């Protein structure tokens, strides 16, 4: 009871100590408590005089009298894989931006995305000015945190693309970063100016909504007065070009002569995208008259397609409908859908619908991005990427047909727009829109029954499915079966069968019967190949069991043997479980002898599925068809060895497997396999980085190998690599090399563009660096090319101790 009372009094004393803090700062006793060394009592210091509180003297000398920070854009919608430029301006009391102010950027926990580039001082003079005035140089501390300073001068941020439309002006007093995300979701990025005194003004946030979608707005159209015209907006997935159905596009006529949308002349309409991701609307004039209508176009994600059920306007643009001379008419038609690699045939009709001769008519067609010219009829004059036909004079009623054949080199939207101009200054234009999609094959193989006695029949069924968005043509399957199986009609191995054409979403099944000839696991591997080079692979297995009939009695060995004196082999294979098409995957093969006798004349075989192509292997191997084989003289008991194989992932596969077998003269065998899931590549190029292993010691030299592969079926051009090293690393010119010359500037290594990279070709860059300090060092590689709308970014961490 006495101990309980002491505990209660101690609790009341502590509560009395903190009570002023709960009732208000005016009565808070700042005197520290005095504690009895024995621990039995707690004394409170009592001051009969109320404390005096001094007013805040204002910002200390370490802070500035800045008014606040502003971030633009405040909210933005962007396709996944693209880069968004965020700018932060530190403003003074007069509302003007202030130079050389530190800005700290943070991607909020739980957000998707990461920081790619941190804006630094621009130009030598700007850098010198920044350093002399105490500015903070750009430092990407991690993928979610970076620091830099507001610029000391104005400059234009060039994104490295041929067009200047996406260039971003950076003004004095602004800092910038770029952010990207490979997946859908939301990024909340906060910019903090720590030298701003007001807590309510020193930080601002920007919200980025990432969508796996991209859109192509309808181009302007020039048609004769009274003619009808169809506007088409296309929406597809940014990652694979698959059309997005169920989105909505809002069209609104803003001004111009009296016109409306079919069927009833409405000024505002909303159209859902169809199975091709296209939303089309026809526009016509109420009363024929020359002039220009401005048409506002909005891309809207429908509430039923969003996670939170909200309607989201993701893009907005304005196009034009120009009603021109009634006598000049042009009409362009072509396919609405095609597959990658297909031929796009466009027909153009140029007509004089008037009563007077049209003089010196010239037709032109800019070659759409993502296409290659195959032929024209009549032959066009080609200047750069522009096709031109000199049509000459057109008599009243005369029609001049044109034909253009293009090849679709990549998925997306193709707008083929033909413009006709006359010597009198009149013009007309019409466009045809094509959605280019890609097929994707998959195959599942099953065995019925899954277990069968020796001598009975098992049926293998292969189900081939086109999971893509375009038809797969000339599909065939190739079956390679184990020696313990025998086909009931042919002795051929492998056997081949046609599948034909598979439409998007279509499946076909092919069955084959085999006789089980031996016990154990027996497999049938099915490779599916299409006419345009698509591949898929599946495997089905049956377990053979001894039949009910009595088996012959094995002869008894005349010489007794001690099994403990034989070698025991064990083999394992380890490697990655997930890769993208075009990536490389390295597997290690671990062979050990756990027996009491040595193994001699070991033969180690490596066999891989078609979607894995061996590009590197340990020394001493020989190629046996697609297999690799090593011969090892002996492996003593208790010893082990390691071999390695690096594969290039050439095609999508749920499970791409590589198998290994080891046998020796003593008759011992061991088997293993490892599988990797190969996902479709999201870009025409792929990049892998290898640091040679870590951890590394401070002061040591680290050699990074960057491999860039063209995983598409068409050549790419102007392929350029830029490498950024974190502060833990110092780039070294000796040992840094590539297919083109590289320049080192501070923490960046920039290589000159590679003129061309052929399909399936790989180029290797080597970057040498010195480990300057302990921490997690990071090397970031950024790839740009002609065929990629957005840079491809990869990063390799290295632990430095």
Buried (B, 14 or more C-beta within 10 A) or exposed (E): EEEEEEEEEBEEBEEEBEEBEEEEEEEBBEEEEEEEEEEEEBEEEEEEEEEEEEEEEEBEEEBBEBBBBBBBBEEBBBBBBBBBBBBBBBBBEEEEBBBBBBBBBBBEEEBBBBBBBBBBBBEEEBBEBBBEEEBBBBBBBEBBEBBBBBBBBEBEBEBEBEEEEEEBEBBBBBBBBBBBBBEBBBBBBBBBBBBBBEEEBBBBBBBBBBBBBBBBBBBBBBBBBEBEBBBBBBBBBBBBBBBBBBBBBBBBBEEBBEBBBEEEBEEEBBBEBBEBBBBBBEBBBEEBEEBBBBBBBBBBBBEEBEEEEEEBEBBEBEBBBBBBBBBBBBBBEBBBBBBBBBEBBBBBBBBBBBEEEBEEBBBBBBBBBBBEBEEBEEEBEEEEEEBEBEBEEBEEEBEBEBEBBBBBBBBBBBBBBBBBBBEEEBBBBBBBBBBBBBBBBBBBBBBEEEEBBBEEEBBBBBBBBBBBBBBBBEBBBBBBBBEBBBBEEEEEEEBEEEBEBBEBEBBBEBEBEBBBBEBEEBBBBBBBBBEBEBBBBBBBBBBBBEBEEEEEEEEEEEEEEEEEEBBBBBBBBEBBEEBBBBBBBBBBBBBBBEBBBBBEEBBBBBBBBBBBBBBEBBEEBEEEEEBBBBEBEBBEBEEBBEBBBBBBBBBBBBBBBBBBBBBBEBEBEBEBBBBBBBBBBBBBBBBBBBBEEBEBEEEEEBBBBBBBBBBBBBBBEBBBBBBBBBBBBBBBEEBBBBBBEBEBEEBBBBBEBBEEBEBBBBBEBEBBBBBBEBBEBBBBBBBBBBBBBBBBBBBBBBBBE
